[in-house]
Structure formats: structure tokens, C-alpha cells
């Protein structure tokens, strides 16, 4: 179980930032041509030209730019450990 918990921790804390970057949510902004850019375009179109604060796109970009807070890392760690324990 300890190895599973460690794997869950690694996937959660390391995997989420990697996934955000892969989707195009980076420290320098949303990468052109990425899934994140498509999401931002769709959100802006739906909202009359702007992306609403607190929306999924805004939240993902914030995480991509600033990284995960300690609270987010703790929550992801708990979720990763739980998933590893279940598997």
C-alpha cells in the first residue's frame, strides 16, 4: 500500500502540472493552437468576447501560470492516494 500511495502522490502532484502544460495552460499564457486556446475561444464566444473570471478556462490558466497551491497539492495527494488504494 505504501508504494501505491507514493505512486498516487507522484501522479497527482507531478502529473497535474504536466497535464496542464500539455493542454496549453503554461506559465507564459495559453499556447497558440492548443486545446487550451480552443477552450478559451469557445468560452469567449459564449460570453460575448471575454472569458469570465472563475470559469474553467480562467482557473486552468491560473493554475498553469502560478502552479498549484499547497491546498491543491494536499487535495490532489489525498485523491491520488485514495485512487491508488482503490486500485
OpenMM code with the backbone's topology and positions (N, CA, C; nanometers):
from openmm import Vec3, app, unit

residues = "UNK UNK UNK UNK UNK UNK UNK UNK UNK UNK UNK UNK UNK UNK UNK UNK UNK UNK UNK UNK UNK UNK UNK UNK UNK UNK UNK UNK UNK UNK UNK UNK UNK UNK UNK UNK UNK UNK UNK UNK UNK UNK UNK UNK UNK UNK UNK UNK UNK UNK UNK UNK UNK UNK UNK UNK UNK UNK UNK UNK UNK UNK UNK UNK UNK UNK UNK UNK UNK UNK UNK UNK UNK UNK UNK UNK UNK UNK UNK UNK UNK UNK UNK UNK UNK UNK UNK".split()
positions = [
    Vec3(0.0827, -0.1187, 0.0000),
    Vec3(0.0000, 0.0000, 0.0000),
    Vec3(0.0875, 0.1255, 0.0000),
    Vec3(0.2023, 0.1226, 0.0666),
    Vec3(0.2901, 0.2388, 0.0702),
    Vec3(0.3391, 0.2771, -0.0682),
    Vec3(0.3717, 0.1780, -0.1510),
    Vec3(0.4167, 0.2065, -0.2874),
    Vec3(0.3029, 0.2663, -0.3686),
    Vec3(0.1823, 0.2155, -0.3469),
    Vec3(0.0657, 0.2704, -0.4172),
    Vec3(0.0395, 0.4139, -0.3774),
    Vec3(0.0552, 0.4438, -0.2494),
    Vec3(0.0352, 0.5804, -0.2011),
    Vec3(0.1396, 0.6740, -0.2608),
    Vec3(0.2640, 0.6277, -0.2664),
    Vec3(0.3699, 0.7096, -0.3252),
    Vec3(0.3441, 0.7335, -0.4732),
    Vec3(0.2963, 0.6309, -0.5421),
    Vec3(0.2638, 0.6466, -0.6844),
    Vec3(0.1493, 0.7454, -0.7018),
    Vec3(0.0483, 0.7349, -0.6162),
    Vec3(-0.0638, 0.8284, -0.6227),
    Vec3(-0.0182, 0.9709, -0.5997),
    Vec3(0.0704, 0.9895, -0.5046),
    Vec3(0.1250, 1.1217, -0.4754),
    Vec3(0.1995, 1.1761, -0.5969),
    Vec3(0.2847, 1.0948, -0.6557),
    Vec3(0.3625, 1.1393, -0.7712),
    Vec3(0.2751, 1.1755, -0.8898),
    Vec3(0.1782, 1.0913, -0.9184),
    Vec3(0.0891, 1.1181, -1.0312),
    Vec3(0.0099, 1.2453, -1.0071),
    Vec3(-0.0396, 1.2629, -0.8864),
    Vec3(-0.1237, 1.3787, -0.8564),
    Vec3(-0.0446, 1.5090, -0.8596),
    Vec3(0.0653, 1.5145, -0.7887),
    Vec3(0.1379, 1.6405, -0.7730),
    Vec3(0.2237, 1.6733, -0.8948),
    Vec3(0.2790, 1.5739, -0.9608),
    Vec3(0.3619, 1.5982, -1.0778),
    Vec3(0.2780, 1.5924, -1.2054),
    Vec3(0.1845, 1.5001, -1.2094),
    Vec3(0.1057, 1.4790, -1.3306),
    Vec3(0.0139, 1.5934, -1.3667),
    Vec3(-0.0472, 1.6568, -1.2678),
    Vec3(-0.1418, 1.7651, -1.2971),
    Vec3(-0.0723, 1.8828, -1.3660),
    Vec3(0.0403, 1.9336, -1.3148),
    Vec3(0.1073, 2.0422, -1.3878),
    Vec3(0.1517, 2.0011, -1.5288),
    Vec3(0.1954, 1.8778, -1.5435),
    Vec3(0.2353, 1.8291, -1.6759),
    Vec3(0.1135, 1.8269, -1.7682),
    Vec3(0.0014, 1.7793, -1.7179),
    Vec3(-0.1211, 1.7752, -1.7969),
    Vec3(-0.1643, 1.9164, -1.8367),
    Vec3(-0.1586, 2.0101, -1.7431),
    Vec3(-0.1954, 2.1485, -1.7747),
    Vec3(-0.1083, 2.2034, -1.8872),
    Vec3(0.0216, 2.1791, -1.8784),
    Vec3(0.1123, 2.2245, -1.9839),
    Vec3(0.0831, 2.1585, -2.1172),
    Vec3(0.0510, 2.0308, -2.1135),
    Vec3(0.0181, 1.9577, -2.2356),
    Vec3(-0.1069, 2.0146, -2.3010),
    Vec3(-0.2023, 2.0566, -2.2196),
    Vec3(-0.3259, 2.1150, -2.2721),
    Vec3(-0.3054, 2.2573, -2.3221),
    Vec3(-0.1917, 2.3181, -2.2882),
    Vec3(-0.1603, 2.4516, -2.3368),
    Vec3(-0.1700, 2.5609, -2.2327),
    Vec3(-0.1941, 2.5265, -2.1077),
    Vec3(-0.2014, 2.6251, -1.9999),
    Vec3(-0.0627, 2.6358, -1.9370),
    Vec3(0.0141, 2.7365, -1.9805),
    Vec3(0.1542, 2.7477, -1.9404),
    Vec3(0.1791, 2.8714, -1.8554),
    Vec3(0.2993, 2.8811, -1.8026),
    Vec3(0.3376, 2.9952, -1.7192),
    Vec3(0.3396, 3.1250, -1.7990),
    Vec3(0.3527, 3.1164, -1.9296),
    Vec3(0.3586, 3.2363, -2.0134),
    Vec3(0.2267, 3.2660, -2.0839),
    Vec3(0.1236, 3.1893, -2.0537),
    Vec3(-0.0071, 3.2116, -2.1159),
    Vec3(-0.0536, 3.0870, -2.1879),
    Vec3(-0.1663, 3.0993, -2.2536),
    Vec3(-0.2220, 2.9848, -2.3261),
    Vec3(-0.1476, 2.9705, -2.4590),
    Vec3(-0.0995, 2.8506, -2.4850),
    Vec3(-0.0210, 2.8246, -2.6055),
    Vec3(-0.1099, 2.8283, -2.7297),
    Vec3(-0.0663, 2.8994, -2.8328),
    Vec3(-0.1445, 2.9051, -2.9575),
    Vec3(-0.1627, 2.7660, -3.0175),
    Vec3(-0.2823, 2.7395, -3.0699),
    Vec3(-0.3101, 2.6127, -3.1357),
    Vec3(-0.3345, 2.4958, -3.0413),
    Vec3(-0.3373, 2.5219, -2.9122),
    Vec3(-0.3548, 2.4141, -2.8141),
    Vec3(-0.5023, 2.3918, -2.7808),
    Vec3(-0.5286, 2.2876, -2.7075),
    Vec3(-0.6637, 2.2632, -2.6570),
    Vec3(-0.7073, 2.3798, -2.5689),
    Vec3(-0.6152, 2.4334, -2.4908),
    Vec3(-0.6459, 2.5492, -2.4071),
    Vec3(-0.6897, 2.6690, -2.4903),
    Vec3(-0.6243, 2.6899, -2.6050),
    Vec3(-0.6621, 2.8003, -2.6936),
    Vec3(-0.8016, 2.7777, -2.7496),
    Vec3(-0.8322, 2.6549, -2.7856),
    Vec3(-0.9658, 2.6221, -2.8354),
    Vec3(-1.0697, 2.6463, -2.7257),
    Vec3(-1.0383, 2.6036, -2.6029),
    Vec3(-1.1307, 2.6247, -2.4911),
    Vec3(-1.1528, 2.7733, -2.4657),
    Vec3(-1.0451, 2.8513, -2.4715),
    Vec3(-1.0568, 2.9941, -2.4485),
    Vec3(-1.1417, 3.0591, -2.5571),
    Vec3(-1.1218, 3.0196, -2.6804),
    Vec3(-1.2003, 3.0741, -2.7908),
    Vec3(-1.3483, 3.0418, -2.7736),
    Vec3(-1.3779, 2.9171, -2.7367),
    Vec3(-1.5172, 2.8763, -2.7163),
    Vec3(-1.5801, 2.9530, -2.6004),
    Vec3(-1.5053, 2.9706, -2.4923),
    Vec3(-1.5568, 3.0436, -2.3759),
    Vec3(-1.5805, 3.1898, -2.4094),
    Vec3(-1.4892, 3.2507, -2.4842),
    Vec3(-1.5046, 3.3909, -2.5219),
    Vec3(-1.6239, 3.4092, -2.6151),
    Vec3(-1.6412, 3.3172, -2.7072),
    Vec3(-1.7546, 3.3245, -2.7986),
    Vec3(-1.8857, 3.3130, -2.7213),
    Vec3(-1.8903, 3.2232, -2.6268),
    Vec3(-2.0122, 3.2029, -2.5472),
    Vec3(-2.0429, 3.3209, -2.4559),
    Vec3(-1.9388, 3.3969, -2.4187),
    Vec3(-1.9571, 3.5077, -2.3250),
    Vec3(-1.9494, 3.6444, -2.3919),
    Vec3(-1.9688, 3.6504, -2.5202),
    Vec3(-1.9693, 3.7788, -2.5883),
    Vec3(-1.8326, 3.8426, -2.6039),
    Vec3(-1.7281, 3.7638, -2.6073),
    Vec3(-1.5947, 3.8157, -2.6345),
    Vec3(-1.4966, 3.8105, -2.5197),
    Vec3(-1.5400, 3.7786, -2.4005),
    Vec3(-1.4492, 3.7723, -2.2861),
    Vec3(-1.4584, 3.6383, -2.2155),
    Vec3(-1.3562, 3.6056, -2.1430),
    Vec3(-1.3563, 3.4837, -2.0613),
    Vec3(-1.3913, 3.5240, -1.9187),
    Vec3(-1.4964, 3.4650, -1.8663),
    Vec3(-1.5446, 3.5016, -1.7332),
    Vec3(-1.4447, 3.4614, -1.6249),
    Vec3(-1.4237, 3.5522, -1.5306),
    Vec3(-1.3402, 3.5209, -1.4145),
    Vec3(-1.4027, 3.4051, -1.3390),
    Vec3(-1.3217, 3.3119, -1.2953),
    Vec3(-1.3703, 3.1966, -1.2213),
    Vec3(-1.4189, 3.0828, -1.3087),
    Vec3(-1.4167, 3.1027, -1.4406),
    Vec3(-1.4591, 2.9954, -1.5317),
    Vec3(-1.3527, 2.8854, -1.5352),
    Vec3(-1.3859, 2.7747, -1.5958),
    Vec3(-1.2913, 2.6636, -1.6060),
    Vec3(-1.1633, 2.7075, -1.6772),
    Vec3(-1.1775, 2.7795, -1.7874),
    Vec3(-1.0594, 2.8244, -1.8623),
    Vec3(-0.9744, 2.9174, -1.7771),
    Vec3(-1.0377, 3.0114, -1.7094),
    Vec3(-0.9630, 3.1052, -1.6244),
    Vec3(-0.8918, 3.0321, -1.5112),
    Vec3(-0.9591, 2.9363, -1.4511),
    Vec3(-0.8996, 2.8598, -1.3414),
    Vec3(-0.7817, 2.7762, -1.3903),
    Vec3(-0.7972, 2.7078, -1.5030),
    Vec3(-0.6881, 2.6260, -1.5560),
    Vec3(-0.5679, 2.7124, -1.5936),
    Vec3(-0.5935, 2.8303, -1.6512),
    Vec3(-0.4820, 2.9186, -1.6862),
    Vec3(-0.4124, 2.9696, -1.5612),
    Vec3(-0.4902, 2.9999, -1.4592),
    Vec3(-0.4309, 3.0448, -1.3335),
    Vec3(-0.3408, 2.9367, -1.2753),
    Vec3(-0.3877, 2.8131, -1.2774),
    Vec3(-0.3057, 2.7018, -1.2278),
    Vec3(-0.1828, 2.6805, -1.3153),
    Vec3(-0.1997, 2.6951, -1.4463),
    Vec3(-0.0862, 2.6789, -1.5370),
    Vec3(0.0186, 2.7860, -1.5166),
    Vec3(-0.0259, 2.9071, -1.4859),
    Vec3(0.0665, 3.0187, -1.4694),
    Vec3(0.1336, 3.0199, -1.3326),
    Vec3(0.0560, 2.9957, -1.2283),
    Vec3(0.1086, 3.0093, -1.0923),
    Vec3(0.1458, 2.8771, -1.0277),
    Vec3(0.1044, 2.7681, -1.0853),
    Vec3(0.1274, 2.6383, -1.0224),
    Vec3(0.0195, 2.6077, -0.9208),
    Vec3(0.0346, 2.4982, -0.8543),
    Vec3(-0.0649, 2.4531, -0.7578),
    Vec3(-0.0334, 2.5056, -0.6184),
    Vec3(-0.1358, 2.5483, -0.5478),
    Vec3(-0.1185, 2.5916, -0.4095),
    Vec3(-0.0942, 2.4689, -0.3213),
    Vec3(-0.0513, 2.4930, -0.1996),
    Vec3(-0.0322, 2.3812, -0.1064),
    Vec3(-0.1640, 2.3089, -0.0813),
    Vec3(-0.2742, 2.3830, -0.0729),
    Vec3(-0.4052, 2.3201, -0.0513),
    Vec3(-0.4417, 2.2314, -0.1698),
    Vec3(-0.4149, 2.2786, -0.2912),
    Vec3(-0.4442, 2.1980, -0.4095),
    Vec3(-0.3560, 2.0737, -0.4131),
    Vec3(-0.2284, 2.0895, -0.3771),
    Vec3(-0.1391, 1.9735, -0.3733),
    Vec3(-0.1864, 1.8724, -0.2698),
    Vec3(-0.2319, 1.9199, -0.1544),
    Vec3(-0.2824, 1.8301, -0.0500),
    Vec3(-0.4062, 1.7556, -0.0980),
    Vec3(-0.4967, 1.8282, -0.1633),
    Vec3(-0.6186, 1.7648, -0.2138),
    Vec3(-0.5862, 1.6621, -0.3216),
    Vec3(-0.4945, 1.6965, -0.4129),
    Vec3(-0.4551, 1.6021, -0.5169),
    Vec3(-0.3833, 1.4819, -0.4584),
    Vec3(-0.3014, 1.5051, -0.3593),
    Vec3(-0.2320, 1.3949, -0.2936),
    Vec3(-0.3318, 1.2997, -0.2295),
    Vec3(-0.4290, 1.3552, -0.1592),
    Vec3(-0.5309, 1.2714, -0.0951),
    Vec3(-0.6083, 1.1926, -0.2000),
    Vec3(-0.6446, 1.2602, -0.3086),
    Vec3(-0.7162, 1.1909, -0.4164),
    Vec3(-0.6312, 1.0842, -0.4817),
    Vec3(-0.5032, 1.1152, -0.5038),
    Vec3(-0.4129, 1.0171, -0.5633),
    Vec3(-0.3906, 0.8965, -0.4746),
    Vec3(-0.3759, 0.9208, -0.3447),
    Vec3(-0.3589, 0.8111, -0.2505),
    Vec3(-0.4848, 0.7255, -0.2458),
    Vec3(-0.6012, 0.7903, -0.2438),
    Vec3(-0.7265, 0.7162, -0.2430),
    Vec3(-0.7411, 0.6315, -0.3691),
    Vec3(-0.7096, 0.6898, -0.4848),
    Vec3(-0.7180, 0.6148, -0.6091),
    Vec3(-0.6221, 0.4971, -0.6100),
    Vec3(-0.5009, 0.5192, -0.5608),
    Vec3(-0.4025, 0.4098, -0.5547),
    Vec3(-0.4475, 0.3002, -0.4605),
    Vec3(-0.5103, 0.3392, -0.3501),
    Vec3(-0.5584, 0.2388, -0.2539),
    Vec3(-0.6729, 0.1567, -0.3128),
    Vec3(-0.7586, 0.2219, -0.3889),
    Vec3(-0.8710, 0.1517, -0.4506),
    Vec3(-0.8227, 0.0550, -0.5570),
    Vec3(-0.7229, 0.0994, -0.6342),
    Vec3(-0.6700, 0.0128, -0.7400),
    Vec3(-0.5846, -0.0950, -0.6806),
] * unit.nanometer
topology = app.Topology()
chain = topology.addChain("A")
for resn in residues:
    res = topology.addResidue(resn, chain)
    for name in ("N", "CA", "C"):
        topology.addAtom(name, app.Element.getBySymbol(name[0]), res)
